[in-house]
Amino acid sequence: MKNKLKLAAAIFLSSLFPLAAFAQISYIPPPVTTIGGFIGLICSAINWIFTFFIVISVLLFIIGAYAILTAGESSSKRDNSSAITYAIIALIVAILAKGLPLIVGSFLGVSGLRSC
């Protein structure tokens, strides 16, 4: 069973390698010369990190569900699978990190805030 799982994981991960080639940009972006450009660069980095958190939390959720489903009657294996808890925590942290600055800004009456 473990060999089949390792083989499936290897096939899945090797299928992701072509995505790196498609992710190439064909131009060099201009250097950041204004504050707006710098804020745009920071917002772009935040969006990538947010997407990374969401993908990781979904993967953790799937791994946790798989561990629970394959645990059978082994209650120790079922109790040790805390990946679903970590997935929920990762989702909460990601959503709070994305929305909390806007919520705090609206309470403080700051205008002109935008979501990255």
MMTF fields as JSON, N, C-alpha, C and O atoms, coordinates in Angstrom:
{
  "mmtfVersion": "1.0.0",
  "mmtfProducer": "UNKNOWN",
  "numBonds": 463,
  "numAtoms": 464,
  "numGroups": 116,
  "numChains": 1,
  "numModels": 1,
  "chainsPerModel": [1],
  "groupsPerChain": [116],
  "chainIdList": ["A"],
  "bondAtomList": [4, 2, 8, 6, 12, 10, 16, 14, 20, 18, 24, 22, 28, 26, 32, 30, 36, 34, 40, 38, 44, 42, 48, 46, 52, 50, 56, 54, 60, 58, 64, 62, 68, 66, 72, 70, 76, 74, 80, 78, 84, 82, 88, 86, 92, 90, 96, 94, 100, 98, 104, 102, 108, 106, 112, 110, 116, 114, 120, 118, 124, 122, 128, 126, 132, 130, 136, 134, 140, 138, 144, 142, 148, 146, 152, 150, 156, 154, 160, 158, 164, 162, 168, 166, 172, 170, 176, 174, 180, 178, 184, 182, 188, 186, 192, 190, 196, 194, 200, 198, 204, 202, 208, 206, 212, 210, 216, 214, 220, 218, 224, 222, 228, 226, 232, 230, 236, 234, 240, 238, 244, 242, 248, 246, 252, 250, 256, 254, 260, 258, 264, 262, 268, 266, 272, 270, 276, 274, 280, 278, 284, 282, 288, 286, 292, 290, 296, 294, 300, 298, 304, 302, 308, 306, 312, 310, 316, 314, 320, 318, 324, 322, 328, 326, 332, 330, 336, 334, 340, 338, 344, 342, 348, 346, 352, 350, 356, 354, 360, 358, 364, 362, 368, 366, 372, 370, 376, 374, 380, 378, 384, 382, 388, 386, 392, 390, 396, 394, 400, 398, 404, 402, 408, 406, 412, 410, 416, 414, 420, 418, 424, 422, 428, 426, 432, 430, 436, 434, 440, 438, 444, 442, 448, 446, 452, 450, 456, 454, 460, 458],
  "bondOrderList": [1, 1, 1, 1, 1, 1, 1, 1, 1, 1, 1, 1, 1, 1, 1, 1, 1, 1, 1, 1, 1, 1, 1, 1, 1, 1, 1, 1, 1, 1, 1, 1, 1, 1, 1, 1, 1, 1, 1, 1, 1, 1, 1, 1, 1, 1, 1, 1, 1, 1, 1, 1, 1, 1, 1, 1, 1, 1, 1, 1, 1, 1, 1, 1, 1, 1, 1, 1, 1, 1, 1, 1, 1, 1, 1, 1, 1, 1, 1, 1, 1, 1, 1, 1, 1, 1, 1, 1, 1, 1, 1, 1, 1, 1, 1, 1, 1, 1, 1, 1, 1, 1, 1, 1, 1, 1, 1, 1, 1, 1, 1, 1, 1, 1, 1],
  "groupList": [{"groupName": "MET", "atomNameList": ["N", "CA", "C", "O"], "elementList": ["N", "C", "C", "O"], "formalChargeList": [0, 0, 0, 0], "bondAtomList": [1, 0, 2, 1, 3, 2], "bondOrderList": [1, 1, 2], "singleLetterCode": "M", "chemCompType": "L-PEPTIDE LINKING"}, {"groupName": "LYS", "atomNameList": ["N", "CA", "C", "O"], "elementList": ["N", "C", "C", "O"], "formalChargeList": [0, 0, 0, 0], "bondAtomList": [1, 0, 2, 1, 3, 2], "bondOrderList": [1, 1, 2], "singleLetterCode": "K", "chemCompType": "L-PEPTIDE LINKING"}, {"groupName": "ASN", "atomNameList": ["N", "CA", "C", "O"], "elementList": ["N", "C", "C", "O"], "formalChargeList": [0, 0, 0, 0], "bondAtomList": [1, 0, 2, 1, 3, 2], "bondOrderList": [1, 1, 2], "singleLetterCode": "N", "chemCompType": "L-PEPTIDE LINKING"}, {"groupName": "LEU", "atomNameList": ["N", "CA", "C", "O"], "elementList": ["N", "C", "C", "O"], "formalChargeList": [0, 0, 0, 0], "bondAtomList": [1, 0, 2, 1, 3, 2], "bondOrderList": [1, 1, 2], "singleLetterCode": "L", "chemCompType": "L-PEPTIDE LINKING"}, {"groupName": "ALA", "atomNameList": ["N", "CA", "C", "O"], "elementList": ["N", "C", "C", "O"], "formalChargeList": [0, 0, 0, 0], "bondAtomList": [1, 0, 2, 1, 3, 2], "bondOrderList": [1, 1, 2], "singleLetterCode": "A", "chemCompType": "L-PEPTIDE LINKING"}, {"groupName": "ILE", "atomNameList": ["N", "CA", "C", "O"], "elementList": ["N", "C", "C", "O"], "formalChargeList": [0, 0, 0, 0], "bondAtomList": [1, 0, 2, 1, 3, 2], "bondOrderList": [1, 1, 2], "singleLetterCode": "I", "chemCompType": "L-PEPTIDE LINKING"}, {"groupName": "PHE", "atomNameList": ["N", "CA", "C", "O"], "elementList": ["N", "C", "C", "O"], "formalChargeList": [0, 0, 0, 0], "bondAtomList": [1, 0, 2, 1, 3, 2], "bondOrderList": [1, 1, 2], "singleLetterCode": "F", "chemCompType": "L-PEPTIDE LINKING"}, {"groupName": "SER", "atomNameList": ["N", "CA", "C", "O"], "elementList": ["N", "C", "C", "O"], "formalChargeList": [0, 0, 0, 0], "bondAtomList": [1, 0, 2, 1, 3, 2], "bondOrderList": [1, 1, 2], "singleLetterCode": "S", "chemCompType": "L-PEPTIDE LINKING"}, {"groupName": "PRO", "atomNameList": ["N", "CA", "C", "O"], "elementList": ["N", "C", "C", "O"], "formalChargeList": [0, 0, 0, 0], "bondAtomList": [1, 0, 2, 1, 3, 2], "bondOrderList": [1, 1, 2], "singleLetterCode": "P", "chemCompType": "L-PEPTIDE LINKING"}, {"groupName": "GLN", "atomNameList": ["N", "CA", "C", "O"], "elementList": ["N", "C", "C", "O"], "formalChargeList": [0, 0, 0, 0], "bondAtomList": [1, 0, 2, 1, 3, 2], "bondOrderList": [1, 1, 2], "singleLetterCode": "Q", "chemCompType": "L-PEPTIDE LINKING"}, {"groupName": "TYR", "atomNameList": ["N", "CA", "C", "O"], "elementList": ["N", "C", "C", "O"], "formalChargeList": [0, 0, 0, 0], "bondAtomList": [1, 0, 2, 1, 3, 2], "bondOrderList": [1, 1, 2], "singleLetterCode": "Y", "chemCompType": "L-PEPTIDE LINKING"}, {"groupName": "VAL", "atomNameList": ["N", "CA", "C", "O"], "elementList": ["N", "C", "C", "O"], "formalChargeList": [0, 0, 0, 0], "bondAtomList": [1, 0, 2, 1, 3, 2], "bondOrderList": [1, 1, 2], "singleLetterCode": "V", "chemCompType": "L-PEPTIDE LINKING"}, {"groupName": "THR", "atomNameList": ["N", "CA", "C", "O"], "elementList": ["N", "C", "C", "O"], "formalChargeList": [0, 0, 0, 0], "bondAtomList": [1, 0, 2, 1, 3, 2], "bondOrderList": [1, 1, 2], "singleLetterCode": "T", "chemCompType": "L-PEPTIDE LINKING"}, {"groupName": "GLY", "atomNameList": ["N", "CA", "C", "O"], "elementList": ["N", "C", "C", "O"], "formalChargeList": [0, 0, 0, 0], "bondAtomList": [1, 0, 2, 1, 3, 2], "bondOrderList": [1, 1, 2], "singleLetterCode": "G", "chemCompType": "PEPTIDE LINKING"}, {"groupName": "CYS", "atomNameList": ["N", "CA", "C", "O"], "elementList": ["N", "C", "C", "O"], "formalChargeList": [0, 0, 0, 0], "bondAtomList": [1, 0, 2, 1, 3, 2], "bondOrderList": [1, 1, 2], "singleLetterCode": "C", "chemCompType": "L-PEPTIDE LINKING"}, {"groupName": "TRP", "atomNameList": ["N", "CA", "C", "O"], "elementList": ["N", "C", "C", "O"], "formalChargeList": [0, 0, 0, 0], "bondAtomList": [1, 0, 2, 1, 3, 2], "bondOrderList": [1, 1, 2], "singleLetterCode": "W", "chemCompType": "L-PEPTIDE LINKING"}, {"groupName": "GLU", "atomNameList": ["N", "CA", "C", "O"], "elementList": ["N", "C", "C", "O"], "formalChargeList": [0, 0, 0, 0], "bondAtomList": [1, 0, 2, 1, 3, 2], "bondOrderList": [1, 1, 2], "singleLetterCode": "E", "chemCompType": "L-PEPTIDE LINKING"}, {"groupName": "ARG", "atomNameList": ["N", "CA", "C", "O"], "elementList": ["N", "C", "C", "O"], "formalChargeList": [0, 0, 0, 0], "bondAtomList": [1, 0, 2, 1, 3, 2], "bondOrderList": [1, 1, 2], "singleLetterCode": "R", "chemCompType": "L-PEPTIDE LINKING"}, {"groupName": "ASP", "atomNameList": ["N", "CA", "C", "O"], "elementList": ["N", "C", "C", "O"], "formalChargeList": [0, 0, 0, 0], "bondAtomList": [1, 0, 2, 1, 3, 2], "bondOrderList": [1, 1, 2], "singleLetterCode": "D", "chemCompType": "L-PEPTIDE LINKING"}],
  "groupTypeList": [0, 1, 2, 1, 3, 1, 3, 4, 4, 4, 5, 6, 3, 7, 7, 3, 6, 8, 3, 4, 4, 6, 4, 9, 5, 7, 10, 5, 8, 8, 8, 11, 12, 12, 5, 13, 13, 6, 5, 13, 3, 5, 14, 7, 4, 5, 2, 15, 5, 6, 12, 6, 6, 5, 11, 5, 7, 11, 3, 3, 6, 5, 5, 13, 4, 10, 4, 5, 3, 12, 4, 13, 16, 7, 7, 7, 1, 17, 18, 2, 7, 7, 4, 5, 12, 10, 4, 5, 5, 4, 3, 5, 11, 4, 5, 3, 4, 1, 13, 3, 8, 3, 5, 11, 13, 7, 6, 3, 13, 11, 7, 13, 3, 17, 7, 14],
  "groupIdList": [1, 2, 3, 4, 5, 6, 7, 8, 9, 10, 11, 12, 13, 14, 15, 16, 17, 18, 19, 20, 21, 22, 23, 24, 25, 26, 27, 28, 29, 30, 31, 32, 33, 34, 35, 36, 37, 38, 39, 40, 41, 42, 43, 44, 45, 46, 47, 48, 49, 50, 51, 52, 53, 54, 55, 56, 57, 58, 59, 60, 61, 62, 63, 64, 65, 66, 67, 68, 69, 70, 71, 72, 73, 74, 75, 76, 77, 78, 79, 80, 81, 82, 83, 84, 85, 86, 87, 88, 89, 90, 91, 92, 93, 94, 95, 96, 97, 98, 99, 100, 101, 102, 103, 104, 105, 106, 107, 108, 109, 110, 111, 112, 113, 114, 115, 116],
  "secStructList": [7, 2, 2, 2, 2, 2, 2, 2, 2, 2, 2, 2, 2, 2, 6, 6, 2, 2, 2, 2, 2, 2, 6, 7, 7, 1, 1, 7, 7, 7, 7, 7, 7, 1, 2, 2, 2, 2, 2, 2, 2, 2, 2, 2, 2, 2, 2, 2, 2, 2, 2, 2, 2, 2, 2, 2, 2, 2, 2, 2, 2, 2, 2, 2, 2, 2, 2, 2, 2, 6, 7, 6, 6, 7, 2, 2, 2, 2, 2, 2, 7, 7, 2, 2, 2, 2, 2, 2, 2, 2, 2, 2, 2, 2, 2, 2, 2, 2, 2, 2, 2, 2, 2, 2, 2, 2, 2, 2, 6, 7, 7, 1, 7, 7, 7, 7],
  "xCoordList": [0.826, 0.0, 0.87, 0.569, 1.966, 2.818, 3.522, 3.738, 3.878, 4.531, 3.591, 4.012, 2.319, 1.351, 1.146, 1.0, 1.133, 0.973, 2.184, 2.04, 3.374, 4.591, 4.618, 5.021, 4.191, 4.145, 3.14, 3.423, 1.981, 0.965, 1.461, 1.242, 2.129, 2.668, 3.76, 3.827, 4.615, 5.677, 5.107, 5.591, 4.086, 3.462, 2.798, 2.91, 2.106, 1.442, 2.458, 2.274, 3.521, 4.511, 5.271, 5.621, 5.531, 6.222, 5.332, 5.831, 4.024, 3.127, 3.09, 2.592, 3.609, 3.62, 4.83, 4.828, 5.849, 7.046, 6.797, 7.391, 5.957, 5.703, 5.058, 5.176, 4.381, 3.761, 4.802, 4.53, 5.989, 7.046, 7.465, 7.785, 7.469, 7.825, 6.758, 7.077, 5.494, 4.423, 4.36, 3.732, 4.991, 4.946, 5.999, 6.07, 6.805, 7.848, 7.225, 6.195, 7.864, 7.422, 8.324, 9.508, 7.748, 8.522, 9.135, 9.789, 8.937, 9.507, 10.048, 9.653, 10.942, 11.475, 10.651, 10.582, 10.026, 9.208, 10.08, 11.235, 9.519, 10.306, 10.613, 9.884, 11.684, 12.011, 10.971, 10.292, 10.875, 9.928, 10.508, 11.607, 9.762, 10.248, 9.325, 9.698, 8.126, 7.177, 6.702, 6.904, 6.07, 5.491, 4.361, 4.214, 3.562, 2.476, 2.985, 2.369, 4.103, 4.697, 5.199, 5.085, 5.762, 6.235, 5.068, 5.151, 3.984, 2.803, 2.219, 1.766, 2.222, 1.754, 2.609, 2.096, 3.918, 4.829, 4.56, 4.551, 4.341, 4.028, 2.686, 2.554, 1.688, 0.378, 0.486, -0.189, 1.314, 1.516, 2.133, 1.713, 3.12, 3.742, 2.735, 2.715, 1.911, 0.895, -0.111, -0.53, -0.505, -1.447, -0.847, -1.544, 0.446, 1.094, 1.157, 0.927, 1.463, 1.536, 0.151, 0.014, -0.87, -2.239, -2.642, -3.232, -2.323, -2.627, -1.878, -2.43, -0.622, 0.168, -0.481, -0.575, -0.93, -1.599, -2.873, -3.141, -3.645, -4.886, -4.593, -5.246, -3.614, -3.263, -2.742, -3.124, -1.876, -1.328, -2.433, -2.44, -3.36, -4.426, -5.343, -5.809, -5.607, -6.419, -5.686, -6.293, -4.38, -3.596, -3.574, -3.7, -3.417, -3.452, -4.817, -4.9, -5.86, -7.196, -7.365, -7.926, -6.892, -6.983, -6.15, -6.593, -4.94, -4.079, -4.723, -4.684, -5.308, -5.976, -7.184, -7.418, -7.957, -9.122, -8.679, -9.308, -7.613, -7.085, -6.613, -6.852, -5.949, -5.465, -6.63, -6.562, -7.681, -8.845, -9.56, -9.991, -9.684, -10.382, -9.62, -10.23, -8.299, -7.51, -7.128, -6.448, -7.544, -7.181, -7.904, -7.4, -9.079, -9.839, -10.28, -10.858, -10.005, -10.412, -9.291, -9.436, -8.194, -7.075, -7.351, -7.194, -7.76, -8.116, -6.874, -6.968, -5.723, -4.509, -4.097, -3.625, -4.27, -3.952, -4.928, -4.542, -6.181, -7.194, -6.969, -7.162, -6.567, -6.324, -5.072, -4.987, -4.111, -2.859, -2.963, -2.065, -4.015, -4.123, -4.702, -5.918, -3.834, -4.268, -4.105, -4.11, -3.963, -3.775, -5.012, -4.891, -6.189, -7.41, -7.459, -7.883, -7.029, -6.983, -6.006, -6.303, -4.842, -3.862, -4.378, -4.085, -5.14, -5.709, -6.707, -6.724, -7.526, -8.508, -7.797, -8.189, -6.753, -5.981, -5.314, -5.299, -4.76, -4.117, -5.128, -4.817, -6.333, -7.357, -7.759, -7.919, -7.921, -8.296, -7.212, -7.511, -5.953, -4.842, -4.759, -4.554, -4.916, -4.829, -5.953, -5.722, -7.156, -8.29, -8.171, -8.483, -7.724, -7.522, -6.416, -6.541, -5.345, -4.243, -4.674, -4.187, -5.578, -6.044, -7.081, -7.087, -7.956, -9.055, -8.908, -9.576, -8.044, -7.922, -7.475, -8.02, -6.522, -6.152, -7.311, -7.43, -8.156, -9.312, -10.33, -10.932, -10.52, -11.477, -10.996, -11.775, -9.725, -9.162, -9.199, -9.517, -8.875, -8.915, -10.308, -10.474, -11.313, -12.68, -13.136, -13.898, -12.679, -13.01, -12.328, -12.889, -11.121, -10.387, -10.786, -10.345, -11.614, -12.092, -11.11, -11.184, -10.203, -9.226, -9.904, -10.55, -9.752, -10.352, -9.258, -8.086, -9.636, -8.69, -7.96, -7.013, -8.392, -7.769, -8.269, -9.436, -7.37, -7.778, -7.227, -6.192, -7.926, -7.472, -6.411, -6.525, -5.391, -4.33, -4.858, -4.142],
  "yCoordList": [-1.189, 0.0, 1.254, 2.233, 1.207, 2.38, 2.625, 3.771, 1.532, 1.699, 2.325, 3.143, 1.945, 2.542, 4.014, 4.832, 4.351, 5.749, 6.572, 7.695, 6.014, 6.722, 6.895, 7.946, 5.87, 5.962, 7.012, 7.796, 7.034, 8.039, 9.443, 10.369, 9.603, 10.926, 11.34, 12.507, 10.409, 10.732, 11.127, 12.067, 10.416, 10.756, 12.122, 12.926, 12.381, 13.677, 14.819, 15.839, 14.646, 15.712, 15.904, 17.034, 14.838, 14.999, 15.653, 16.252, 15.548, 16.223, 17.73, 18.48, 18.17, 19.602, 20.324, 21.552, 19.594, 20.232, 21.064, 22.135, 20.634, 21.484, 22.822, 23.785, 22.889, 24.151, 25.239, 26.416, 24.854, 25.843, 26.452, 27.639, 25.662, 26.189, 27.144, 28.149, 26.838, 27.718, 28.992, 29.968, 28.997, 30.156, 31.201, 32.249, 30.935, 31.878, 33.159, 33.134, 34.252, 35.503, 35.809, 35.474, 36.444, 36.692, 38.088, 38.465, 38.829, 40.166, 40.417, 39.752, 41.366, 41.761, 42.948, 43.969, 42.821, 43.942, 45.161, 45.025, 46.341, 47.55, 47.672, 47.135, 48.372, 48.53, 49.396, 50.222, 49.182, 49.939, 51.333, 51.48, 52.353, 53.723, 54.597, 55.705, 54.106, 54.909, 54.116, 52.905, 54.831, 54.184, 53.25, 52.16, 53.672, 52.836, 51.525, 50.473, 51.6, 50.385, 49.463, 48.242, 50.061, 49.257, 48.592, 47.424, 49.335, 48.766, 47.659, 46.64, 47.845, 46.803, 45.546, 44.429, 45.738, 44.603, 43.853, 42.623, 44.595, 43.974, 43.246, 42.139, 43.86, 43.214, 41.937, 40.949, 41.951, 40.751, 39.633, 38.48, 39.97, 38.974, 38.442, 37.244, 39.313, 38.887, 37.954, 36.971, 38.248, 37.374, 35.998, 34.989, 35.95, 34.656, 33.87, 32.661, 34.535, 33.862, 33.372, 32.268, 34.188, 33.792, 32.552, 31.622, 32.54, 31.379, 30.148, 29.047, 30.333, 29.228, 28.652, 27.433, 29.513, 29.05, 28.269, 27.239, 28.746, 28.07, 26.685, 25.705, 26.612, 25.326, 24.355, 23.185, 24.823, 23.956, 23.482, 22.321, 24.363, 23.945, 22.915, 21.994, 23.054, 22.053, 20.712, 19.661, 20.752, 19.509, 18.859, 17.639, 19.656, 19.099, 18.488, 17.446, 19.125, 18.593, 17.248, 16.316, 17.139, 15.882, 14.796, 13.652, 15.14, 14.165, 13.698, 12.509, 14.615, 14.244, 13.364, 12.408, 13.69, 12.861, 11.469, 10.476, 11.391, 10.089, 9.287, 8.082, 9.946, 9.244, 8.725, 7.623, 9.5, 9.057, 7.913, 6.952, 8.021, 6.973, 5.651, 4.582, 5.721, 4.491, 3.984, 2.963, 4.664, 4.235, 2.956, 2.17, 2.755, 1.552, 1.588, 2.573, 0.515, 0.445, 0.849, 0.728, 1.321, 1.746, 3.152, 4.14, 3.224, 4.529, 5.385, 6.612, 4.767, 5.563, 6.271, 7.407, 5.611, 6.242, 7.375, 8.405, 7.181, 8.197, 9.413, 10.547, 9.19, 10.3, 11.081, 12.282, 10.413, 11.081, 11.902, 12.693, 11.74, 12.5, 13.878, 14.055, 14.82, 16.179, 17.107, 18.328, 16.539, 17.362, 18.199, 19.315, 17.683, 18.458, 19.673, 20.752, 19.503, 20.638, 21.694, 22.888, 21.247, 22.183, 22.871, 24.044, 22.152, 22.744, 23.842, 24.901, 23.584, 24.59, 25.811, 26.947, 25.575, 26.69, 27.493, 28.723, 26.809, 27.514, 28.36, 29.48, 27.834, 28.618, 29.851, 30.936, 29.68, 30.813, 31.872, 33.061, 31.459, 32.417, 33.15, 34.363, 32.424, 33.061, 34.065, 35.16, 33.698, 34.607, 35.819, 36.937, 35.609, 36.747, 37.663, 38.885, 37.089, 37.916, 38.736, 39.848, 38.195, 38.914, 39.985, 41.053, 39.718, 40.623, 41.515, 42.546, 41.149, 41.912, 43.361, 44.245, 43.65, 45.057, 45.926, 47.084, 45.373, 46.145, 46.364, 47.434, 45.345, 45.476, 46.511, 47.36, 46.451, 47.414, 48.816, 49.777, 48.939, 50.249, 50.839, 52.049, 49.999, 50.517, 50.944, 51.901, 50.244, 50.656, 51.969, 52.786, 52.167, 53.396, 54.558, 55.688, 54.289, 55.356, 55.752, 56.865, 54.879, 55.178, 54.988, 53.97, 55.975, 55.861, 55.573, 55.873, 55.008, 54.73, 53.402, 53.127, 52.579, 51.256, 50.37, 50.421, 49.565, 48.613, 47.247, 47.123, 46.244, 44.884, 44.547, 44.91, 43.862, 43.466, 42.419, 41.929],
  "zCoordList": [0.0, 0.0, 0.0, -0.682, 0.783, 0.846, -0.493, -0.889, -1.185, -2.478, -3.493, -4.311, -3.446, -4.362, -4.052, -4.96, -2.766, -2.379, -2.801, -3.285, -2.618, -3.047, -4.553, -5.052, -5.282, -6.736, -7.183, -8.089, -6.563, -6.911, -6.599, -7.38, -5.46, -5.106, -6.08, -6.466, -6.484, -7.432, -8.788, -9.418, -9.233, -10.515, -10.438, -11.363, -9.334, -9.173, -9.137, -9.799, -8.368, -8.265, -9.568, -9.91, -10.298, -11.575, -12.616, -13.569, -12.447, -13.383, -13.144, -13.984, -12.016, -11.728, -12.329, -12.41, -12.746, -13.285, -14.541, -14.666, -15.473, -16.64, -16.287, -17.045, -15.147, -14.752, -14.535, -14.772, -14.087, -13.893, -15.222, -15.283, -16.282, -17.597, -18.112, -18.748, -17.841, -18.28, -17.447, -17.86, -16.299, -15.427, -15.785, -15.142, -16.787, -17.17, -17.717, -18.391, -17.416, -17.995, -19.192, -19.196, -20.192, -21.408, -21.424, -22.396, -20.394, -20.332, -18.938, -17.981, -18.829, -17.533, -17.056, -17.739, -15.887, -15.425, -15.121, -14.72, -15.314, -15.045, -13.552, -12.718, -13.223, -11.803, -11.087, -11.697, -9.802, -8.989, -8.769, -8.233, -9.187, -9.046, -8.21, -7.826, -7.926, -7.152, -5.943, -5.846, -5.034, -3.852, -4.276, -3.722, -5.254, -5.741, -6.339, -6.166, -7.035, -7.583, -6.491, -6.593, -5.432, -4.303, -3.578, -3.198, -3.39, -2.741, -3.611, -3.089, -4.921, -5.823, -5.735, -5.803, -5.582, -5.436, -4.137, -4.117, -3.049, -1.758, -1.836, -1.314, -2.485, -2.629, -3.452, -3.161, -4.457, -5.26, -4.418, -4.512, -3.6, -2.723, -1.705, -1.422, -1.159, -0.186, -0.84, -0.229, -2.074, -2.776, -3.039, -2.938, -3.376, -3.58, -2.272, -2.267, -1.18, 0.119, 0.534, 1.062, 0.298, 0.616, -0.176, 0.375, -1.46, -2.296, -1.804, -1.783, -1.408, -0.876, 0.377, 0.516, 1.29, 2.513, 2.193, 2.812, 1.246, 0.893, 0.305, 0.663, -0.594, -1.205, -0.156, -0.156, 0.736, 1.778, 2.718, 3.127, 3.062, 3.97, 3.316, 3.987, 2.032, 1.336, 1.286, 1.493, 1.011, 1.006, 2.387, 2.498, 3.435, 4.786, 5.101, 5.752, 4.648, 4.87, 4.169, 4.747, 2.943, 2.199, 2.863, 2.962, 3.322, 3.998, 5.299, 5.618, 6.043, 7.29, 7.059, 7.798, 6.023, 5.704, 5.266, 5.63, 4.497, 4.076, 5.284, 5.361, 6.221, 7.418, 8.254, 8.799, 8.354, 9.128, 8.414, 9.05, 7.094, 6.353, 6.343, 6.345, 6.332, 6.287, 7.665, 7.774, 8.709, 10.057, 10.452, 11.254, 9.887, 10.221, 11.669, 12.128, 12.382, 13.779, 14.727, 15.944, 14.192, 15.02, 15.547, 14.829, 16.798, 17.359, 17.613, 17.608, 17.833, 18.051, 16.772, 16.816, 15.633, 14.364, 14.062, 13.509, 14.423, 14.178, 15.076, 14.638, 16.32, 17.24, 16.862, 17.118, 16.262, 15.909, 14.629, 14.339, 13.869, 12.629, 12.95, 13.014, 13.146, 13.472, 12.276, 12.431, 11.09, 9.898, 9.599, 9.094, 9.9, 9.646, 10.564, 10.149, 11.8, 12.726, 12.217, 12.244, 11.754, 11.212, 9.951, 9.719, 9.141, 7.933, 8.281, 7.652, 9.275, 9.696, 10.278, 10.012, 11.071, 11.637, 10.526, 10.578, 9.514, 8.403, 7.635, 7.232, 7.429, 6.747, 7.545, 6.986, 8.85, 9.698, 9.69, 9.576, 9.811, 9.815, 8.482, 8.451, 7.387, 6.074, 5.858, 5.345, 6.243, 6.055, 6.97, 6.559, 8.205, 9.107, 8.61, 8.685, 8.106, 7.605, 6.402, 6.196, 5.615, 4.433, 4.781, 4.168, 5.75, 6.017, 7.224, 7.309, 8.171, 9.41, 9.203, 9.864, 8.328, 8.14, 7.657, 8.057, 6.805, 6.328, 7.436, 7.535, 8.268, 9.368, 10.372, 10.806, 10.747, 11.703, 11.113, 11.813, 9.83, 9.179, 9.147, 9.301, 8.948, 8.922, 10.316, 10.447, 11.358, 12.723, 13.089, 13.819, 12.581, 12.89, 11.989, 12.2, 10.993, 10.122, 9.048, 8.527, 8.707, 7.66, 6.316, 6.07, 5.454, 4.128, 3.104, 3.334, 2.01, 0.936, 1.087, 0.35, 2.036, 2.154, 1.032, 0.645, 0.526, -0.5, -0.147, 0.508, -0.588, -0.349, -1.37, -2.541, -0.932, -1.869, -2.75, -3.623]
}
